[in-house]
């Protein structure tokens, strides 16, 4: 009772899943991904064991198609399952069991697998495919996935209504402080409009939990350093880096204050 997209980025460095459903906390059940391994969505009568099993098969070198075949061969409930897998090379596979509730089906293409069940119709997965293929390949994967999920929702989505949505993206050394591979892990567990709320959270994730690009870095000159110090002192902080830590901008200011992200600088000056 869900629709999802599993995909790899055009540069071959990110893997992820976007999913929505009339189901509580869909992000807890459906998506899983590991950088340099692949990603999976398990849904309908979801077999959550598929997540660890599929990623293990992929890590051992199986393609998406082979990993899917192994999952189904070992599962007597295969006719009730729906699953999409994308492997390390962007190979994709999707399965919709014959006992899944209508409308149920999926499509695959280069680097993506889209699937859904209990949908308003085939137009949902078609809209998701079209939105994915129309999005700019150099966009961050999370934004491409969200665009596809939004298109599916606008085309009708889950015919029972809306409740939850989730977005998971992995990429080497893009997690908090660059110490893990979780680039995006966002969930809306119970909401009347979960996908717009997911979009709001993604914007916050981009600000707080995404490292600055080189183009976003503003060198801190002596004059700017004095400006930042005065700003922090006026707010009762011992120095500007203490303010950064308090406001959770560590991903967007250099630890030695050699640069500051342009967005954070704009926030400082708007608050001065």
C-alpha positions as CSV (number, residue, x, y, z in Angstrom):
1,X,0.0,0.0,0.0
2,X,2.8,2.3,-1.0
3,X,4.7,4.0,-3.9
4,X,8.4,4.4,-4.1
5,X,11.5,5.1,-6.2
6,X,14.9,3.5,-5.7
7,X,17.7,5.1,-7.7
8,X,21.4,5.8,-8.1
9,X,22.7,9.3,-9.0
10,X,24.0,10.1,-12.4
11,X,27.5,10.4,-11.1
12,X,27.4,7.0,-9.6
13,X,28.2,8.1,-6.1
14,X,24.8,8.2,-4.3
15,X,22.0,5.7,-3.8
16,X,18.6,6.4,-2.3
17,X,14.9,5.7,-1.8
18,X,11.9,8.0,-1.6
19,X,8.6,6.5,-0.5
20,X,5.1,7.5,0.5
21,X,2.1,5.6,1.8
22,X,-1.2,5.6,3.7
23,X,0.7,3.7,6.4
24,X,2.1,4.9,9.7
25,X,5.9,5.6,9.6
26,X,6.6,4.1,6.2
27,X,10.2,5.1,6.5
28,X,10.7,2.5,9.3
29,X,9.7,-0.4,7.1
30,X,10.4,0.2,3.4
31,X,13.8,1.8,2.6
32,X,17.4,0.7,3.1
33,X,20.7,1.7,1.4
34,X,24.4,1.5,1.8
35,X,26.9,3.6,-0.1
36,X,28.9,1.8,-2.7
37,X,26.5,-1.2,-2.4
38,X,23.0,-0.2,-3.5
39,X,19.5,0.5,-2.3
40,X,16.2,-1.3,-1.8
41,X,12.5,-0.6,-1.1
42,X,10.4,-3.5,0.3
43,X,6.6,-2.9,0.4
44,X,3.1,-4.3,-0.1
45,X,3.1,-7.2,2.4
46,X,6.7,-5.9,3.2
47,X,9.3,-8.5,4.1
48,X,11.6,-6.2,6.1
49,X,14.2,-9.0,6.2
50,X,14.7,-8.3,2.5
51,X,16.6,-5.1,3.4
52,X,19.5,-6.8,5.1
53,X,19.5,-9.8,2.8
54,X,19.4,-7.7,-0.4
55,X,22.2,-5.4,0.7
56,X,24.3,-8.5,1.7
57,X,23.8,-10.0,-1.7
58,X,24.7,-6.7,-3.4
59,X,27.8,-6.4,-1.2
60,X,28.9,-9.8,-2.3
61,X,28.7,-8.7,-5.9
62,X,25.3,-9.7,-7.0
63,X,23.5,-7.5,-9.5
64,X,20.0,-6.1,-8.7
65,X,18.4,-8.8,-10.8
66,X,20.3,-11.6,-9.1
67,X,19.7,-10.2,-5.6
68,X,16.0,-10.0,-6.3
69,X,15.9,-13.5,-7.7
70,X,17.5,-14.9,-4.6
71,X,15.1,-13.0,-2.3
72,X,12.1,-14.4,-4.1
73,X,13.4,-17.9,-4.3
74,X,13.8,-18.1,-0.6
75,X,10.4,-16.5,0.3
76,X,7.1,-18.4,0.2
77,X,5.2,-15.1,0.5
78,X,6.7,-13.7,-2.8
79,X,3.3,-13.3,-4.4
80,X,2.4,-10.8,-1.8
81,X,5.6,-8.8,-2.0
82,X,6.7,-5.8,-3.9
83,X,10.3,-4.7,-4.1
84,X,12.7,-2.5,-6.0
85,X,16.4,-2.7,-6.0
86,X,19.3,-0.7,-7.6
87,X,22.8,-2.0,-7.4
88,X,26.2,-0.4,-7.3
89,X,26.4,0.0,-11.0
90,X,22.9,1.4,-11.4
91,X,21.3,-1.9,-12.5
92,X,17.7,-2.0,-11.5
93,X,15.1,-4.6,-10.8
94,X,11.5,-4.5,-9.6
95,X,9.0,-7.2,-8.6
96,X,5.2,-7.0,-8.0
97,X,3.7,-10.2,-6.7
98,X,0.6,-11.6,-8.3
99,X,-1.3,-11.2,-5.0
100,X,-0.6,-7.5,-4.5
101,X,-3.7,-5.4,-4.3
102,X,-4.7,-3.3,-7.4
103,X,-3.5,-1.2,-8.9
104,X,0.0,-2.6,-8.5
105,X,3.0,-2.5,-10.8
106,X,6.3,-0.9,-11.5
107,X,8.8,0.3,-14.1
108,X,12.6,0.2,-14.3
109,X,15.2,2.2,-16.3
110,X,18.8,3.1,-16.2
111,X,19.6,3.7,-12.5
112,X,16.0,3.5,-11.1
113,X,13.2,1.2,-10.1
114,X,9.7,2.6,-9.4
115,X,6.9,0.6,-7.9
116,X,3.6,1.0,-6.2
117,X,0.5,-0.9,-5.0
118,X,-3.1,0.1,-4.0
119,X,-2.6,3.1,-6.3
120,X,-5.2,5.1,-8.2
121,X,-3.7,3.7,-11.4
122,X,-0.7,3.1,-13.6
123,X,-0.5,6.9,-14.1
124,X,1.2,7.2,-10.7
125,X,4.3,5.2,-11.7
126,X,4.3,6.8,-15.2
127,X,4.3,10.3,-13.6
128,X,7.2,9.3,-11.3
129,X,9.2,7.9,-14.2
130,X,8.6,11.0,-16.3
131,X,9.5,13.4,-13.4
132,X,12.7,11.4,-12.7
133,X,13.8,11.4,-16.4
134,X,13.0,15.1,-16.8
135,X,15.0,16.2,-13.7
136,X,18.5,17.5,-14.2
137,X,21.0,14.7,-13.8
138,X,23.4,16.9,-11.8
139,X,20.7,17.8,-9.2
140,X,21.4,16.2,-5.8
141,X,19.8,12.8,-5.7
142,X,17.5,13.7,-2.8
143,X,15.9,16.4,-4.9
144,X,15.5,14.2,-7.9
145,X,13.9,11.5,-5.7
146,X,11.6,14.0,-4.1
147,X,10.5,15.4,-7.5
148,X,9.5,11.9,-8.6
149,X,7.7,11.2,-5.4
150,X,5.8,14.5,-5.6
151,X,4.8,13.7,-9.2
152,X,3.4,10.4,-8.2
153,X,1.4,12.0,-5.4
154,X,0.0,14.6,-7.7
155,X,-1.0,11.9,-10.2
156,X,-3.1,10.2,-7.5
157,X,-0.7,8.3,-5.3
158,X,-2.1,5.8,-2.8
159,X,-5.8,5.5,-3.5
160,X,-6.5,5.2,0.3
161,X,-5.0,8.7,1.0
162,X,-1.9,10.1,2.6
163,X,-0.2,9.5,5.9
164,X,3.6,9.2,5.8
165,X,6.7,9.6,3.6
166,X,10.4,9.1,3.8
167,X,13.6,10.0,2.0
168,X,16.9,8.1,2.4
169,X,20.2,8.9,0.5
170,X,23.6,7.5,1.1
171,X,27.0,8.7,-0.2
172,X,30.5,8.1,1.1
173,X,31.6,10.5,3.8
174,X,28.6,12.9,3.5
175,X,27.0,12.3,6.9
176,X,27.4,14.5,9.9
177,X,31.0,15.7,10.1
178,X,31.8,13.4,7.1
179,X,31.9,10.4,9.5
180,X,29.3,8.2,7.9
181,X,27.5,7.7,4.6
182,X,24.0,9.0,5.5
183,X,23.5,12.1,3.5
184,X,19.7,12.3,4.0
185,X,17.5,10.3,6.4
186,X,14.2,12.1,6.8
187,X,10.8,10.8,7.8
188,X,7.3,12.2,8.2
189,X,5.5,9.5,10.1
190,X,1.9,10.8,10.4
191,X,0.7,13.9,8.6
192,X,-2.2,15.0,6.4
193,X,0.3,16.2,3.7
194,X,3.5,14.2,4.3
195,X,5.3,14.9,1.0
196,X,5.2,18.8,1.3
197,X,6.4,18.3,4.9
198,X,9.2,16.1,3.6
199,X,10.2,18.9,1.2
200,X,10.4,21.4,4.1
201,X,12.6,19.0,6.0
202,X,14.9,18.5,3.1
203,X,15.4,22.2,2.9
204,X,16.4,22.2,6.5
205,X,18.6,19.2,6.0
206,X,20.4,21.0,3.2
207,X,21.2,23.9,5.5
208,X,22.1,22.1,8.7
209,X,23.4,18.7,7.6
210,X,24.9,19.2,4.2
211,X,28.5,20.4,3.8
212,X,29.2,23.6,2.0
213,X,30.3,23.4,-1.6
214,X,33.4,25.4,-2.6
215,X,31.2,28.0,-4.3
216,X,29.3,28.6,-1.1
217,X,32.4,29.3,1.0
218,X,33.3,32.9,1.8
219,X,36.9,33.5,3.0
220,X,37.0,35.1,6.5
221,X,39.1,38.2,6.2
222,X,40.3,40.1,9.3
223,X,37.4,42.6,8.9
224,X,34.9,39.8,8.6
225,X,36.3,38.0,11.6
226,X,35.9,41.1,13.7
227,X,32.3,41.4,12.4
228,X,31.5,37.9,13.4
229,X,33.2,38.2,16.8
230,X,31.1,41.3,17.5
231,X,28.0,39.5,16.4
232,X,28.6,36.6,18.8
233,X,29.6,38.8,21.7
234,X,26.4,40.8,21.4
235,X,24.5,37.6,21.8
236,X,26.4,36.4,24.9
237,X,28.7,33.9,23.3
238,X,32.4,33.7,24.0
239,X,33.3,33.7,20.3
240,X,31.7,33.1,16.9
241,X,32.5,29.4,16.8
242,X,30.5,29.0,20.1
243,X,27.6,30.6,18.4
244,X,28.0,28.3,15.4
245,X,27.9,25.2,17.8
246,X,24.8,26.6,19.6
247,X,23.0,27.1,16.3
248,X,24.1,23.8,14.7
249,X,25.9,25.3,11.8
250,X,29.1,23.2,12.2
251,X,28.7,21.7,8.7
252,X,28.8,25.2,7.2
253,X,31.6,27.0,9.0
254,X,35.3,26.0,9.0
255,X,36.6,24.7,12.3
256,X,39.4,27.2,12.1
257,X,37.0,30.0,10.9
258,X,38.9,30.3,7.6
259,X,35.6,30.4,5.8
260,X,31.9,30.8,6.4
261,X,29.1,29.5,4.3
262,X,27.3,32.3,2.3
263,X,23.9,31.2,3.7
264,X,25.1,31.4,7.3
265,X,26.7,34.7,6.6
266,X,23.4,36.0,5.3
267,X,21.6,34.7,8.4
268,X,24.2,36.6,10.6
269,X,23.8,39.8,8.7
270,X,20.0,39.6,8.7
271,X,20.0,39.1,12.5
272,X,22.5,41.9,13.2
